[in-house]
Amino acid sequence: MTNMSASSAGTPQELLAAARELTLRVRAAHRGTWFPLLLFGLVQLAAIPFYRYGPHPRTCRPELPIGDSSITFCTQYSTWAYFYWPAALSLAYAVICAFYVSRSRRRGIGTRVWTYVFAGTGLGLFLTGASLWAAHHPLTEEGSLNGVHFDGSSPSVTFLYRVATPAVAVGLGLLVLARVERNWALVAFSLGYLTVVLLPRDVGQFISAPSVWIDLPHLVINGGLLLVGAAGFALARRRTP
């Protein structure tokens, strides 16, 4: 019987280091971060004509007495945008799923993209619906929701209205993708993106007849940020040995 020394197979420390390196390579091979960022950047920019054109109905709350006068709170929104987002998000996640599955089959490495697809689709549809509800319920100085009293001008309430947007749904979905890919760089990027998206938007809040282009800056900034992120992750992926 031939005896083999333990050193021929490497020390336990060397084996552990090799296993860790292999794990990192497999995780890197799993990642296709640039593609969802690219796709959702284009989705945001493609939404511009849907916000610009089509009907822009206004929803107003009853006049509220303030001293000797009264004030009416209104919101104006694009009807086409609320048809666009559910269709665009569902189609985008279907394309992303096909991309990851095809990539996995070519490389022979499994993927857990379904977690991201289901979570992202659910978040997108839910927050799009919440955004539609918010468009029909303008903020007031004081009000009630299902019998619960709230101050419509409080920071917490206005923050919830900013959360109820498809753009936030995209950012939350990216956090799920970062967890699936175990990608800390994507976590940092997603948090930065959400910070930009959730910044207060007071432009046009007190304009009696806001422009139909009022959403253009936000769509360009959000979409542009995603495209820049896509370019950065794609470049980093090409430099990875």
C-alpha positions in Angstrom: 0.0 0.0 0.0 1.4 3.4 -1.0 1.4 6.1 1.6 0.7 9.7 0.5 1.8 12.7 2.5 -0.8 15.3 3.5 1.5 18.0 2.1 1.0 16.7 -1.5 -2.6 17.7 -1.4 -1.9 21.0 0.2 -2.3 22.2 3.8 -5.7 22.8 5.2 -5.1 26.5 4.9 -4.3 26.2 1.2 -7.3 24.1 0.6 -9.5 26.6 2.3 -8.0 29.5 0.4 -8.5 27.5 -2.9 -12.1 26.8 -2.0 -12.8 30.5 -1.2 -11.2 31.6 -4.5 -13.3 29.1 -6.4 -16.5 30.3 -4.6 -15.6 33.9 -5.5 -15.1 32.9 -9.1 -18.4 31.1 -9.2 -20.2 34.1 -7.7 -18.6 36.4 -10.3 -19.7 34.1 -13.1 -23.2 34.3 -11.8 -23.4 38.0 -12.0 -24.9 39.9 -14.9 -25.5 43.1 -13.0 -25.0 45.4 -15.9 -28.0 44.0 -17.9 -30.8 44.8 -15.4 -29.4 48.2 -14.9 -29.2 48.9 -18.6 -32.7 47.6 -19.2 -34.3 49.6 -16.4 -32.4 52.7 -17.4 -33.9 52.4 -20.9 -37.4 51.6 -19.4 -37.2 54.9 -17.4 -36.3 56.9 -20.4 -38.9 55.2 -22.6 -41.5 56.4 -20.1 -41.0 60.0 -21.0 -43.5 60.2 -23.9 -46.1 58.3 -21.8 -45.8 61.1 -19.1 -45.8 63.9 -21.7 -48.7 62.8 -24.0 -52.1 61.5 -23.4 -54.8 62.7 -20.9 -53.6 64.5 -17.7 -56.7 64.5 -15.4 -56.7 66.4 -12.1 -57.9 65.1 -8.8 -58.8 67.6 -6.2 -59.8 67.4 -2.5 -62.7 69.6 -1.2 -61.7 73.1 -0.3 -60.2 73.4 3.2 -60.9 76.6 5.2 -57.7 78.4 6.3 -58.4 81.5 8.2 -60.7 83.8 6.2 -60.0 81.9 2.9 -59.8 78.4 1.6 -57.4 76.2 -0.4 -57.9 73.2 -2.7 -55.3 70.5 -3.0 -55.0 68.9 -6.4 -52.8 66.4 -8.2 -52.3 66.1 -11.9 -51.1 62.8 -13.5 -50.7 61.1 -16.8 -53.2 58.3 -17.5 -50.9 56.6 -20.0 -48.1 56.3 -17.5 -50.2 54.0 -15.4 -50.8 51.7 -18.4 -47.1 51.8 -19.3 -45.5 50.8 -16.0 -47.2 47.5 -15.3 -46.5 46.4 -18.9 -43.0 47.7 -19.0 -42.0 46.2 -15.6 -43.5 42.8 -16.4 -41.8 42.7 -19.8 -38.5 43.9 -18.4 -38.4 41.1 -15.7 -39.3 38.5 -18.3 -36.4 39.6 -20.5 -34.0 39.7 -17.5 -35.1 36.1 -16.6 -34.5 34.9 -20.1 -31.0 36.6 -20.0 -29.9 34.9 -16.8 -31.3 31.5 -17.7 -29.6 31.6 -21.1 -26.4 32.7 -19.6 -26.5 29.9 -16.9 -27.1 27.3 -19.6 -24.1 28.5 -21.6 -21.8 28.5 -18.6 -23.2 25.4 -16.9 -23.8 27.3 -13.6 -27.1 27.5 -11.8 -28.8 30.7 -11.0 -31.4 31.9 -8.5 -32.7 34.7 -10.6 -36.3 33.6 -10.0 -36.1 35.1 -6.5 -35.3 38.5 -8.1 -37.9 38.2 -10.8 -40.7 37.4 -8.5 -39.8 39.9 -5.9 -39.1 42.7 -8.4 -42.4 42.0 -10.3 -44.4 42.0 -7.1 -42.8 45.2 -5.8 -43.2 46.9 -9.1 -46.9 46.1 -9.5 -47.6 46.9 -5.8 -45.9 50.3 -5.8 -47.3 51.2 -9.2 -50.8 50.6 -7.7 -49.8 52.6 -4.7 -48.7 55.4 -6.9 -52.0 55.4 -8.7 -53.8 55.5 -5.4 -51.6 58.5 -4.3 -52.5 60.3 -7.5 -56.2 60.1 -6.6 -55.6 61.2 -3.0 -53.8 64.6 -2.9 -52.0 65.5 0.2 -53.8 67.9 2.5 -52.8 69.7 5.7 -55.0 67.3 7.7 -57.0 64.3 6.7 -57.9 60.7 7.6 -57.4 57.4 6.0 -59.8 54.6 6.9 -60.6 56.5 10.1 -56.9 57.1 11.0 -56.1 60.7 11.4 -52.8 62.0 9.9 -51.1 65.3 9.1 -50.6 65.4 5.4 -47.8 67.9 5.6 -45.7 65.8 8.0 -42.4 64.5 6.7 -43.3 60.8 7.3 -46.5 61.1 5.1 -44.8 63.0 2.3 -42.0 60.4 2.4 -44.5 57.6 2.0 -45.9 59.3 -1.1 -42.4 59.5 -2.6 -41.9 55.8 -1.9 -45.1 54.9 -3.9 -43.4 55.1 -7.3 -42.2 52.6 -9.9 -38.7 54.1 -9.7 -38.5 53.0 -6.0 -39.7 49.5 -7.0 -36.8 49.2 -9.4 -34.3 50.2 -6.6 -35.8 47.8 -4.1 -35.7 45.1 -6.7 -32.0 45.8 -7.3 -31.4 45.2 -3.5 -33.0 41.8 -3.9 -30.7 41.1 -6.9 -27.7 42.2 -4.8 -28.7 39.7 -2.2 -29.1 36.9 -4.8 -25.7 37.7 -6.4 -24.0 38.6 -3.0 -22.8 41.7 -4.6 -21.8 44.4 -2.2 -21.0 46.9 -5.0 -24.6 46.6 -6.2 -25.9 47.1 -2.6 -24.0 50.4 -2.5 -25.2 51.5 -5.9 -28.8 50.6 -5.1 -28.8 52.5 -1.9 -27.3 55.5 -3.7 -29.9 55.2 -6.5 -32.8 55.1 -3.9 -31.4 58.1 -2.1 -31.5 60.1 -5.3 -35.0 58.8 -6.2 -36.4 59.6 -2.7 -35.1 63.2 -2.6 -37.9 65.7 -1.9 -39.6 66.9 -5.1 -41.1 70.2 -4.4 -41.0 71.5 -8.0 -44.5 72.2 -9.2 -46.1 71.3 -5.9 -47.8 74.7 -5.5 -48.2 75.5 -9.2 -51.9 75.8 -10.2 -51.2 74.5 -13.8 -47.9 72.5 -13.8 -46.2 71.7 -17.1 -46.8 68.3 -18.8 -43.0 68.1 -18.8 -42.7 68.3 -15.1 -41.6 64.6 -14.7 -38.9 64.9 -17.4 -36.0 65.8 -15.1 -36.7 63.0 -12.7 -37.0 60.4 -15.4 -33.8 61.6 -17.1 -31.9 61.6 -13.8 -33.2 58.2 -12.7 -32.7 56.6 -16.1 -29.3 58.2 -16.6 -28.1 57.0 -13.2 -29.0 53.4 -14.0 -27.3 53.6 -17.4 -24.1 55.0 -15.8 -24.2 52.1 -13.3 -24.7 49.6 -16.1 -21.6 51.0 -17.9 -19.6 50.8 -14.7 -20.6 47.3 -13.8 -20.0 46.1 -17.4 -16.5 47.7 -17.4 -15.7 46.1 -14.0 -16.9 42.7 -15.3 -14.6 42.9 -18.4 -11.6 43.7 -16.1 -12.3 40.7 -13.9 -9.9 37.9 -14.7 
